[in-house]
Amino acid sequence: MVSARRSFAGELPIAAMPRLCEALAASEGQASYELDFGRDEFGTAYLDVRVRAPLTLVCQRTLEPFVLPLSLRSRLGLIRAEREEAALPPGCEPLLVSEDGRLSPAEVIEDELLLAMPLVPVNPDGSLPDEVTSSPAAEEASNDGRTDNPFAVLRELKKH
């Protein structure tokens, strides 16, 4: 594929990527991809990966599902041994290929989507319910003017 500078494009169902589905709230949708194989000016074999996918995640602020339209682009340097990683040009991530030179495009796409997912998904359009965002001062005023000090018990113990 590298020597022939082959390119592939298509769609892959998100449900066909089991490791990715474990991290999602739902597995609907299709991932659109473009894969381009080639060699750079230094003779390094590479794979350019472009993927667009709507991922359904759970917002960690509101705990509601939302769709994150993910779009990624990366260049992967195809290496056969870890020691070859140092020779890769800057901006080129290593992809370890088996000795026979085979790789699974679906697994590469799934790996890249997993790496591009946010560590803590937060819906940019989400908002917290009013009971969560109400100010503590308003709650204290509703406690009949009584202010409880959580350290009052410690003060009493210290007196003894």
C-alpha positions, 0 to 999 in steps of 0.5 A, a space after each residue: 500500500 505504501 509503495 503504491 501510495 494507495 488511498 481508501 475512503 468510506 464509512 465504518 459503523 461505530 457499532 463495529 468498534 467494540 472497544 470504542 463502544 465500551 466508552 460511549 453512551 450509545 453506538 449509533 452512527 457512522 465514522 467517515 474515514 480517509 486513509 492515505 499511504 505513502 512515503 515522505 521525503 526522508 523515505 519514512 512509510 506513513 499513513 495519513 488518517 482522517 476521521 469524522 464521527 458523531 460520538 455519543 458520550 455522557 457529560 460529566 457535568 450534567 450526567 446527560 448523553 450528548 453527541 460530540 462531533 469528533 474530527 481528527 487528522 493524524 500522520 502515523 509513521 509505520 515502524 516494525 520495531 520500537 527502536 525505529 521510533 526515534 527516526 520518525 519526523 516531528 508530528 508523526 506518531 508511531 504505529 507498530 506494524 507486524 513483521 508481515 507488514 499487515 495492519 487492520 484499517 478498522 483497528 487503526 480508525 478505532 485506536 485513533 478515535 479512542 485517543 481523540 476522545 476527551 478524558 472528561 467529556 463535557 457538553 459545551 451546550 449543557 447547563 446544571 439544574 438550578 438546585 445545583 447552581 443556587 448560591 450557598 448564601 441563599 441556603 444559609 438565609 433559609 436556615 432561620 439565620 442559624 449558621 452551623 460551623 462544621 468545626 464546632 464539635 472539634 472546638 468542644 472536644 478541644 476544651 476537654 
